Amino acid sequence: MIADKKADLAGPGIGNYEDVEKILPSDYHSLLSPRETQKAIYAVKGYIEQQLCKELNLMMVQVPLIVTAESGVNDLLDRDGTRTPIQFHISNDHNVHPVDAQVVQAATKWKRMALREFDMKPGEGLVTDMRAVRKDYFLDHDHSAYVDQWDWERAITGKDRNLEYLKSTVRKIWKVITGAEKFAQKQFPALKDSRYPNLPEEIRFIHAEEILDMYPDLPRKQRETLLVQKYPAVFIIGIGWPLKDGFPHEMRAADYDDWVTETKSESGQPMHGLNGDILVWNPVTRRRHELMSGGIRVDAVSLRKQLEMSQQLDFLNFPYHQAIANGTIPLSIGGGIGQSRTQMLLLRKAHLGEVSVTVWPEILKEISAKKHIYVLD
């Protein structure tokens, strides 16, 4: 069981295509045609972007696809070094002024720097139409090498760095997501199907430490699966903090979300973390489904503590980390909402490949086609 928990800390929890074939639904038929799907994708995309800007006081901004390796701005996603970015050399000017560049894995760090660039004051923020490549994922029905997110970031004050501010922000995002579901069904009535109940109006908050108490003998993804079957929409707080079994709920990078700050549960029990994930029950795939990861970002104190715990204090030499340590970029809250993940859920799709175009192995396309799931090429 210890080995199972350790193996469950990262990745989709599916490691071979025999398992993928078993978990894909056998009674699936798309509710929308490919043409209708494309119209729905852009209708929902426009709705979510407008409403995120309205609810969180954000503005749409441009976002990089590539960054320099020396900047330290790229996102490593976790803290064990297993998910590395694509890196390439730009010889430029016959190698006199070369650039070593990386394809972004997420815009988490870049966004916080951008708050300063765009002179965002507390209560103001930005949202991006982010594209990234994560080459180290196992490609299944809801993990792809191509990643698209609404990466957002909002400047805050020191007094906003608390659990209630985090919850209030998550509730606003949840309002946007449930509103998008209603909007999609109004525009495309075929999406109303009794087999697929709508999302609950309220999202439930629960700490990772509480979930371990509920299911002490189960690996993380099994705990999450049982949880969202009981509560169809949850925000799990404190992802990254080592739990009493010796493992974090999931590995989380040490230099963006704050997972060490002490907090309390609703019952008054001591807990940790000002970050988390939005998870829902997907009635089409009949599996757990992650929509957003994010939270209140590290300040100088929590950054150093998390880097110490992760044995990564050398990161303090990077410009991004120095900016946090020196207080020259704003305190912030932010997150990444999966675009294709959200579209997949709201448009009642069984596979990410039905709403985004990327590369898939032939075996996955063959397995999917047998189940009446046709991915885009």
C-alpha beads as a LAMMPS data file, in Angstrom:
LAMMPS data file: protein, C-alpha beads

377 atoms
376 bonds

1 atom types
1 bond types

-500.0 500.0 xlo xhi
-500.0 500.0 ylo yhi
-500.0 500.0 zlo zhi

Masses

1 110.0

Atoms # bond

1 1 1 0.000 0.000 0.000
2 1 1 2.907 2.394 0.716
3 1 1 4.253 1.757 -2.803
4 1 1 0.798 2.382 -4.250
5 1 1 0.565 5.724 -2.441
6 1 1 3.986 6.796 -3.622
7 1 1 3.224 5.858 -7.228
8 1 1 -0.043 7.771 -7.026
9 1 1 1.539 11.148 -6.235
10 1 1 1.753 12.278 -9.862
11 1 1 0.310 11.418 -13.249
12 1 1 -3.154 10.349 -14.329
13 1 1 -3.224 7.104 -12.376
14 1 1 -3.478 5.057 -15.581
15 1 1 -0.261 3.591 -16.913
16 1 1 -1.193 1.320 -19.817
17 1 1 -3.734 1.102 -22.623
18 1 1 -5.345 -2.068 -21.342
19 1 1 -6.561 -0.008 -18.395
20 1 1 -7.577 2.868 -20.679
21 1 1 -9.724 0.501 -22.712
22 1 1 -11.419 -0.723 -19.544
23 1 1 -12.261 2.717 -18.180
24 1 1 -13.589 4.332 -21.382
25 1 1 -17.404 4.170 -21.444
26 1 1 -18.871 1.453 -23.674
27 1 1 -22.280 3.130 -24.126
28 1 1 -21.080 6.508 -25.428
29 1 1 -22.409 8.585 -28.304
30 1 1 -21.586 12.264 -28.677
31 1 1 -24.569 14.559 -28.083
32 1 1 -23.195 17.062 -30.611
33 1 1 -21.904 16.591 -34.152
34 1 1 -18.277 17.606 -34.893
35 1 1 -19.514 20.835 -36.470
36 1 1 -21.840 21.647 -33.564
37 1 1 -19.007 20.823 -31.170
38 1 1 -16.753 23.458 -32.721
39 1 1 -19.478 26.092 -32.433
40 1 1 -20.105 25.108 -28.824
41 1 1 -16.400 25.237 -27.946
42 1 1 -16.086 28.858 -29.013
43 1 1 -19.408 29.888 -27.524
44 1 1 -18.441 28.452 -24.122
45 1 1 -14.912 29.839 -24.399
46 1 1 -16.218 33.356 -24.974
47 1 1 -18.687 33.066 -22.091
48 1 1 -16.077 31.839 -19.594
49 1 1 -13.504 34.462 -20.524
50 1 1 -16.018 37.297 -20.231
51 1 1 -17.393 36.062 -16.928
52 1 1 -13.978 35.409 -15.374
53 1 1 -13.019 38.987 -16.190
54 1 1 -16.270 40.234 -14.660
55 1 1 -16.256 38.131 -11.481
56 1 1 -12.549 38.503 -10.629
57 1 1 -11.861 41.945 -12.158
58 1 1 -9.406 40.539 -14.717
59 1 1 -8.303 41.603 -18.175
60 1 1 -7.212 39.360 -21.053
61 1 1 -3.482 39.600 -21.860
62 1 1 -0.992 37.918 -24.169
63 1 1 1.063 35.047 -22.769
64 1 1 4.350 33.468 -23.932
65 1 1 4.669 30.040 -25.501
66 1 1 8.449 30.048 -24.976
67 1 1 10.671 31.544 -22.273
68 1 1 14.429 31.674 -21.701
69 1 1 15.882 28.857 -19.641
70 1 1 17.850 31.272 -17.458
71 1 1 14.773 33.213 -16.355
72 1 1 13.528 30.476 -14.019
73 1 1 9.990 31.435 -15.063
74 1 1 9.029 28.070 -16.508
75 1 1 6.821 25.844 -14.419
76 1 1 8.297 22.522 -13.240
77 1 1 4.796 21.315 -12.173
78 1 1 6.087 19.277 -9.244
79 1 1 9.176 19.089 -7.063
80 1 1 10.742 15.751 -7.953
81 1 1 12.168 16.881 -11.290
82 1 1 10.428 14.236 -13.402
83 1 1 8.438 16.587 -15.659
84 1 1 10.952 18.580 -17.622
85 1 1 10.198 21.211 -20.275
86 1 1 11.133 20.943 -23.933
87 1 1 14.322 22.925 -24.376
88 1 1 15.995 24.101 -27.581
89 1 1 18.856 26.307 -28.699
90 1 1 18.314 29.319 -30.960
91 1 1 21.684 29.934 -32.636
92 1 1 20.700 33.498 -33.667
93 1 1 23.280 35.694 -35.343
94 1 1 25.614 32.762 -36.094
95 1 1 25.651 31.876 -32.393
96 1 1 27.011 35.292 -31.406
97 1 1 23.824 36.172 -29.505
98 1 1 22.188 32.767 -28.912
99 1 1 19.153 32.053 -26.808
100 1 1 18.453 28.866 -24.861
101 1 1 14.675 28.624 -24.796
102 1 1 12.035 26.388 -23.250
103 1 1 8.448 25.675 -24.212
104 1 1 6.295 26.627 -21.244
105 1 1 4.607 23.903 -19.196
106 1 1 2.380 26.506 -17.520
107 1 1 2.410 30.272 -17.098
108 1 1 2.189 30.224 -13.310
109 1 1 5.344 32.203 -12.584
110 1 1 5.187 34.391 -15.677
111 1 1 1.731 35.661 -14.680
112 1 1 2.919 36.933 -11.329
113 1 1 5.734 38.851 -12.978
114 1 1 3.200 40.184 -15.487
115 1 1 1.130 41.711 -12.680
116 1 1 4.026 44.090 -12.119
117 1 1 4.538 44.694 -15.832
118 1 1 0.892 45.680 -16.290
119 1 1 0.849 47.701 -13.047
120 1 1 -1.917 45.666 -11.448
121 1 1 -3.124 46.964 -8.097
122 1 1 -4.652 44.765 -5.341
123 1 1 -8.016 43.537 -6.581
124 1 1 -6.956 43.725 -10.247
125 1 1 -5.639 40.882 -12.352
126 1 1 -5.165 39.183 -15.679
127 1 1 -6.260 36.056 -17.515
128 1 1 -4.545 34.401 -20.462
129 1 1 -5.404 32.014 -23.278
130 1 1 -2.426 29.830 -22.409
131 1 1 -0.991 27.048 -24.567
132 1 1 1.726 24.696 -23.327
133 1 1 3.413 21.344 -23.921
134 1 1 3.881 18.724 -21.222
135 1 1 5.787 15.889 -22.831
136 1 1 6.000 13.638 -19.768
137 1 1 2.313 12.774 -19.390
138 1 1 0.939 9.347 -20.195
139 1 1 -1.592 10.073 -22.943
140 1 1 -5.070 8.864 -22.054
141 1 1 -8.614 10.220 -22.271
142 1 1 -8.032 13.330 -20.141
143 1 1 -4.250 13.887 -20.276
144 1 1 -2.527 15.128 -23.419
145 1 1 0.876 16.546 -24.309
146 1 1 -0.908 19.701 -25.469
147 1 1 -2.307 21.817 -22.652
148 1 1 -4.666 24.785 -22.901
149 1 1 -5.656 26.759 -19.821
150 1 1 -7.255 29.954 -18.695
151 1 1 -4.243 30.902 -16.599
152 1 1 -5.281 33.780 -14.334
153 1 1 -3.589 35.853 -11.623
154 1 1 -4.854 38.593 -9.300
155 1 1 -2.897 41.001 -7.102
156 1 1 -3.781 40.893 -3.398
157 1 1 -2.682 42.440 -0.108
158 1 1 -1.048 40.717 2.847
159 1 1 -4.338 40.630 4.738
160 1 1 -5.925 38.710 1.852
161 1 1 -3.605 35.766 2.432
162 1 1 -6.158 33.682 4.308
163 1 1 -8.493 30.763 3.813
164 1 1 -11.687 32.805 3.552
165 1 1 -10.269 34.898 0.713
166 1 1 -9.278 31.703 -1.093
167 1 1 -12.757 30.213 -0.662
168 1 1 -14.472 33.400 -1.803
169 1 1 -12.393 33.412 -4.980
170 1 1 -13.104 29.735 -5.686
171 1 1 -16.845 30.352 -5.265
172 1 1 -16.689 33.084 -7.914
173 1 1 -14.924 30.737 -10.313
174 1 1 -17.455 28.022 -9.577
175 1 1 -20.248 30.486 -10.408
176 1 1 -18.620 31.021 -13.819
177 1 1 -18.337 27.278 -14.495
178 1 1 -21.920 26.456 -13.509
179 1 1 -23.107 29.487 -15.465
180 1 1 -21.228 28.210 -18.512
181 1 1 -22.991 24.869 -18.205
182 1 1 -26.400 26.558 -18.248
183 1 1 -25.306 28.798 -21.133
184 1 1 -24.115 25.817 -23.190
185 1 1 -27.368 23.946 -22.692
186 1 1 -29.423 26.988 -23.651
187 1 1 -27.428 27.416 -26.855
188 1 1 -27.292 23.680 -27.598
189 1 1 -30.371 21.936 -26.090
190 1 1 -29.073 18.479 -27.064
191 1 1 -26.661 18.781 -24.134
192 1 1 -29.570 18.379 -21.718
193 1 1 -29.584 14.656 -21.052
194 1 1 -31.072 12.893 -18.041
195 1 1 -28.083 10.539 -17.866
196 1 1 -25.794 13.469 -17.098
197 1 1 -26.897 15.578 -14.115
198 1 1 -25.795 19.195 -13.951
199 1 1 -23.124 20.419 -11.589
200 1 1 -24.259 21.360 -8.068
201 1 1 -24.766 25.068 -7.419
202 1 1 -22.432 24.991 -4.413
203 1 1 -18.900 23.623 -4.246
204 1 1 -17.720 21.847 -1.098
205 1 1 -14.412 22.704 0.599
206 1 1 -12.373 19.989 2.279
207 1 1 -8.740 19.731 3.392
208 1 1 -6.437 17.023 2.062
209 1 1 -5.713 16.147 5.681
210 1 1 -9.426 15.514 6.291
211 1 1 -9.683 13.288 3.222
212 1 1 -6.844 11.100 4.491
213 1 1 -8.717 10.714 7.774
214 1 1 -11.778 9.596 5.794
215 1 1 -9.881 7.050 3.678
216 1 1 -6.583 6.315 5.488
217 1 1 -5.696 3.138 3.599
218 1 1 -6.334 4.317 0.046
219 1 1 -4.021 5.988 -2.501
220 1 1 -4.775 9.591 -3.364
221 1 1 -6.763 9.094 -6.589
222 1 1 -8.921 6.416 -4.999
223 1 1 -9.621 8.792 -2.121
224 1 1 -10.589 11.500 -4.611
225 1 1 -12.829 9.129 -6.570
226 1 1 -14.822 8.143 -3.497
227 1 1 -14.983 11.762 -2.385
228 1 1 -16.477 13.131 -5.622
229 1 1 -18.961 10.292 -5.751
230 1 1 -20.152 11.522 -2.368
231 1 1 -19.751 15.250 -3.110
232 1 1 -19.879 15.861 -6.912
233 1 1 -17.918 19.135 -6.747
234 1 1 -15.098 19.770 -4.259
235 1 1 -12.157 22.079 -3.694
236 1 1 -9.379 20.140 -1.967
237 1 1 -7.268 22.441 0.224
238 1 1 -3.619 22.004 1.144
239 1 1 -2.174 19.995 -1.740
240 1 1 1.570 19.639 -1.277
241 1 1 1.759 19.527 2.525
242 1 1 3.119 16.179 3.850
243 1 1 0.223 14.352 5.505
244 1 1 0.349 12.112 8.560
245 1 1 1.055 9.041 6.398
246 1 1 4.289 10.705 5.260
247 1 1 3.112 11.651 1.764
248 1 1 1.547 14.833 0.373
249 1 1 -1.875 14.465 -1.215
250 1 1 -0.022 15.172 -4.458
251 1 1 3.395 16.545 -5.327
252 1 1 3.206 20.302 -5.857
253 1 1 5.970 22.707 -6.895
254 1 1 7.588 24.617 -4.043
255 1 1 7.645 28.043 -5.667
256 1 1 4.133 29.018 -6.666
257 1 1 1.226 27.910 -4.446
258 1 1 1.446 28.223 -0.661
259 1 1 0.903 24.791 0.884
260 1 1 2.675 25.321 4.225
261 1 1 0.775 28.173 5.901
262 1 1 -1.149 26.988 8.941
263 1 1 -4.942 27.204 8.687
264 1 1 -7.944 25.583 10.355
265 1 1 -10.749 23.355 9.161
266 1 1 -14.375 24.391 9.623
267 1 1 -14.404 22.323 12.818
268 1 1 -11.384 24.212 14.141
269 1 1 -8.777 21.502 13.584
270 1 1 -5.265 22.688 12.611
271 1 1 -4.603 22.275 8.896
272 1 1 -2.160 23.553 6.275
273 1 1 -2.208 25.268 2.916
274 1 1 -3.782 28.116 0.986
275 1 1 -4.077 26.276 -2.314
276 1 1 -6.021 23.447 -3.889
277 1 1 -7.780 21.780 -6.816
278 1 1 -11.341 21.831 -8.117
279 1 1 -12.475 18.253 -8.730
280 1 1 -15.851 17.048 -9.980
281 1 1 -17.560 13.786 -10.791
282 1 1 -17.779 13.345 -14.563
283 1 1 -21.022 11.455 -15.361
284 1 1 -19.869 10.636 -18.908
285 1 1 -16.539 8.996 -18.035
286 1 1 -17.766 8.021 -14.567
287 1 1 -14.455 9.170 -13.116
288 1 1 -12.904 11.979 -11.099
289 1 1 -12.300 15.053 -13.251
290 1 1 -9.931 17.907 -12.393
291 1 1 -10.848 21.402 -13.611
292 1 1 -8.535 23.836 -11.824
293 1 1 -5.380 23.968 -9.763
294 1 1 -4.264 27.092 -7.932
295 1 1 -4.379 29.180 -4.824
296 1 1 -2.734 31.974 -2.903
297 1 1 0.871 32.252 -4.031
298 1 1 3.958 32.005 -1.847
299 1 1 5.322 35.061 -0.086
300 1 1 8.954 35.433 1.003
301 1 1 8.439 33.366 4.167
302 1 1 6.485 30.455 2.672
303 1 1 8.723 30.362 -0.416
304 1 1 11.849 29.826 1.667
305 1 1 10.157 27.220 3.864
306 1 1 8.869 25.263 0.877
307 1 1 12.201 25.418 -0.928
308 1 1 13.909 24.152 2.235
309 1 1 11.454 21.262 2.498
310 1 1 12.002 20.462 -1.180
311 1 1 15.803 20.863 -0.993
312 1 1 15.684 23.509 -3.711
313 1 1 17.113 26.584 -1.979
314 1 1 19.354 27.154 -5.003
315 1 1 16.209 28.373 -6.814
316 1 1 16.597 31.599 -4.841
317 1 1 19.269 32.578 -7.369
318 1 1 16.653 32.908 -10.139
319 1 1 15.214 36.380 -10.872
320 1 1 11.635 35.227 -10.229
321 1 1 12.450 33.838 -6.801
322 1 1 14.526 36.879 -5.896
323 1 1 11.579 39.095 -6.808
324 1 1 9.391 37.227 -4.303
325 1 1 12.067 37.231 -1.608
326 1 1 12.647 40.968 -2.081
327 1 1 8.965 41.869 -2.384
328 1 1 9.374 43.466 -5.818
329 1 1 6.431 41.643 -7.409
330 1 1 2.882 41.697 -6.034
331 1 1 1.437 39.204 -3.622
332 1 1 -1.139 37.273 -5.591
333 1 1 -3.685 34.520 -5.984
334 1 1 -3.998 32.587 -9.210
335 1 1 -4.719 29.354 -10.970
336 1 1 -5.065 27.449 -14.182
337 1 1 -8.488 26.328 -15.401
338 1 1 -8.198 23.595 -18.012
339 1 1 -9.920 24.745 -21.185
340 1 1 -10.250 21.363 -22.879
341 1 1 -10.989 19.715 -19.524
342 1 1 -13.849 22.152 -18.926
343 1 1 -15.148 21.851 -22.492
344 1 1 -15.004 18.071 -22.243
345 1 1 -17.151 18.173 -19.112
346 1 1 -19.695 20.784 -20.214
347 1 1 -20.121 19.386 -23.737
348 1 1 -20.521 15.838 -22.385
349 1 1 -17.499 14.379 -24.144
350 1 1 -15.633 11.203 -23.225
351 1 1 -12.207 12.279 -24.485
352 1 1 -10.089 15.437 -24.596
353 1 1 -9.394 14.712 -28.252
354 1 1 -13.017 15.504 -29.096
355 1 1 -12.528 19.168 -28.149
356 1 1 -8.827 19.793 -28.915
357 1 1 -6.478 18.854 -31.730
358 1 1 -3.183 17.266 -30.699
359 1 1 -1.188 14.068 -31.128
360 1 1 -2.420 10.710 -29.877
361 1 1 -0.872 7.255 -30.299
362 1 1 -2.631 5.079 -32.858
363 1 1 -3.530 2.526 -30.205
364 1 1 -5.492 5.142 -28.255
365 1 1 -7.346 6.289 -31.376
366 1 1 -8.214 2.687 -32.219
367 1 1 -9.450 1.950 -28.693
368 1 1 -11.506 5.148 -28.703
369 1 1 -13.081 4.468 -32.105
370 1 1 -14.312 1.077 -30.902
371 1 1 -16.189 2.984 -28.188
372 1 1 -17.688 5.502 -30.667
373 1 1 -15.194 8.167 -29.519
374 1 1 -13.663 9.952 -32.486
375 1 1 -10.746 12.259 -31.716
376 1 1 -9.866 15.254 -33.875
377 1 1 -6.876 15.034 -36.236

Bonds

1 1 1 2
2 1 2 3
3 1 3 4
4 1 4 5
5 1 5 6
6 1 6 7
7 1 7 8
8 1 8 9
9 1 9 10
10 1 10 11
11 1 11 12
12 1 12 13
13 1 13 14
14 1 14 15
15 1 15 16
16 1 16 17
17 1 17 18
18 1 18 19
19 1 19 20
20 1 20 21
21 1 21 22
22 1 22 23
23 1 23 24
24 1 24 25
25 1 25 26
26 1 26 27
27 1 27 28
28 1 28 29
29 1 29 30
30 1 30 31
31 1 31 32
32 1 32 33
33 1 33 34
34 1 34 35
35 1 35 36
36 1 36 37
37 1 37 38
38 1 38 39
39 1 39 40
40 1 40 41
41 1 41 42
42 1 42 43
43 1 43 44
44 1 44 45
45 1 45 46
46 1 46 47
47 1 47 48
48 1 48 49
49 1 49 50
50 1 50 51
51 1 51 52
52 1 52 53
53 1 53 54
54 1 54 55
55 1 55 56
56 1 56 57
57 1 57 58
58 1 58 59
59 1 59 60
60 1 60 61
61 1 61 62
62 1 62 63
63 1 63 64
64 1 64 65
65 1 65 66
66 1 66 67
67 1 67 68
68 1 68 69
69 1 69 70
70 1 70 71
71 1 71 72
72 1 72 73
73 1 73 74
74 1 74 75
75 1 75 76
76 1 76 77
77 1 77 78
78 1 78 79
79 1 79 80
80 1 80 81
81 1 81 82
82 1 82 83
83 1 83 84
84 1 84 85
85 1 85 86
86 1 86 87
87 1 87 88
88 1 88 89
89 1 89 90
90 1 90 91
91 1 91 92
92 1 92 93
93 1 93 94
94 1 94 95
95 1 95 96
96 1 96 97
97 1 97 98
98 1 98 99
99 1 99 100
100 1 100 101
101 1 101 102
102 1 102 103
103 1 103 104
104 1 104 105
105 1 105 106
106 1 106 107
107 1 107 108
108 1 108 109
109 1 109 110
110 1 110 111
111 1 111 112
112 1 112 113
113 1 113 114
114 1 114 115
115 1 115 116
116 1 116 117
117 1 117 118
118 1 118 119
119 1 119 120
120 1 120 121
121 1 121 122
122 1 122 123
123 1 123 124
124 1 124 125
125 1 125 126
126 1 126 127
127 1 127 128
128 1 128 129
129 1 129 130
130 1 130 131
131 1 131 132
132 1 132 133
133 1 133 134
134 1 134 135
135 1 135 136
136 1 136 137
137 1 137 138
138 1 138 139
139 1 139 140
140 1 140 141
141 1 141 142
142 1 142 143
143 1 143 144
144 1 144 145
145 1 145 146
146 1 146 147
147 1 147 148
148 1 148 149
149 1 149 150
150 1 150 151
151 1 151 152
152 1 152 153
153 1 153 154
154 1 154 155
155 1 155 156
156 1 156 157
157 1 157 158
158 1 158 159
159 1 159 160
160 1 160 161
161 1 161 162
162 1 162 163
163 1 163 164
164 1 164 165
165 1 165 166
166 1 166 167
167 1 167 168
168 1 168 169
169 1 169 170
170 1 170 171
171 1 171 172
172 1 172 173
173 1 173 174
174 1 174 175
175 1 175 176
176 1 176 177
177 1 177 178
178 1 178 179
179 1 179 180
180 1 180 181
181 1 181 182
182 1 182 183
183 1 183 184
184 1 184 185
185 1 185 186
186 1 186 187
187 1 187 188
188 1 188 189
189 1 189 190
190 1 190 191
191 1 191 192
192 1 192 193
193 1 193 194
194 1 194 195
195 1 195 196
196 1 196 197
197 1 197 198
198 1 198 199
199 1 199 200
200 1 200 201
201 1 201 202
202 1 202 203
203 1 203 204
204 1 204 205
205 1 205 206
206 1 206 207
207 1 207 208
208 1 208 209
209 1 209 210
210 1 210 211
211 1 211 212
212 1 212 213
213 1 213 214
214 1 214 215
215 1 215 216
216 1 216 217
217 1 217 218
218 1 218 219
219 1 219 220
220 1 220 221
221 1 221 222
222 1 222 223
223 1 223 224
224 1 224 225
225 1 225 226
226 1 226 227
227 1 227 228
228 1 228 229
229 1 229 230
230 1 230 231
231 1 231 232
232 1 232 233
233 1 233 234
234 1 234 235
235 1 235 236
236 1 236 237
237 1 237 238
238 1 238 239
239 1 239 240
240 1 240 241
241 1 241 242
242 1 242 243
243 1 243 244
244 1 244 245
245 1 245 246
246 1 246 247
247 1 247 248
248 1 248 249
249 1 249 250
250 1 250 251
251 1 251 252
252 1 252 253
253 1 253 254
254 1 254 255
255 1 255 256
256 1 256 257
257 1 257 258
258 1 258 259
259 1 259 260
260 1 260 261
261 1 261 262
262 1 262 263
263 1 263 264
264 1 264 265
265 1 265 266
266 1 266 267
267 1 267 268
268 1 268 269
269 1 269 270
270 1 270 271
271 1 271 272
272 1 272 273
273 1 273 274
274 1 274 275
275 1 275 276
276 1 276 277
277 1 277 278
278 1 278 279
279 1 279 280
280 1 280 281
281 1 281 282
282 1 282 283
283 1 283 284
284 1 284 285
285 1 285 286
286 1 286 287
287 1 287 288
288 1 288 289
289 1 289 290
290 1 290 291
291 1 291 292
292 1 292 293
293 1 293 294
294 1 294 295
295 1 295 296
296 1 296 297
297 1 297 298
298 1 298 299
299 1 299 300
300 1 300 301
301 1 301 302
302 1 302 303
303 1 303 304
304 1 304 305
305 1 305 306
306 1 306 307
307 1 307 308
308 1 308 309
309 1 309 310
310 1 310 311
311 1 311 312
312 1 312 313
313 1 313 314
314 1 314 315
315 1 315 316
316 1 316 317
317 1 317 318
318 1 318 319
319 1 319 320
320 1 320 321
321 1 321 322
322 1 322 323
323 1 323 324
324 1 324 325
325 1 325 326
326 1 326 327
327 1 327 328
328 1 328 329
329 1 329 330
330 1 330 331
331 1 331 332
332 1 332 333
333 1 333 334
334 1 334 335
335 1 335 336
336 1 336 337
337 1 337 338
338 1 338 339
339 1 339 340
340 1 340 341
341 1 341 342
342 1 342 343
343 1 343 344
344 1 344 345
345 1 345 346
346 1 346 347
347 1 347 348
348 1 348 349
349 1 349 350
350 1 350 351
351 1 351 352
352 1 352 353
353 1 353 354
354 1 354 355
355 1 355 356
356 1 356 357
357 1 357 358
358 1 358 359
359 1 359 360
360 1 360 361
361 1 361 362
362 1 362 363
363 1 363 364
364 1 364 365
365 1 365 366
366 1 366 367
367 1 367 368
368 1 368 369
369 1 369 370
370 1 370 371
371 1 371 372
372 1 372 373
373 1 373 374
374 1 374 375
375 1 375 376
376 1 376 377
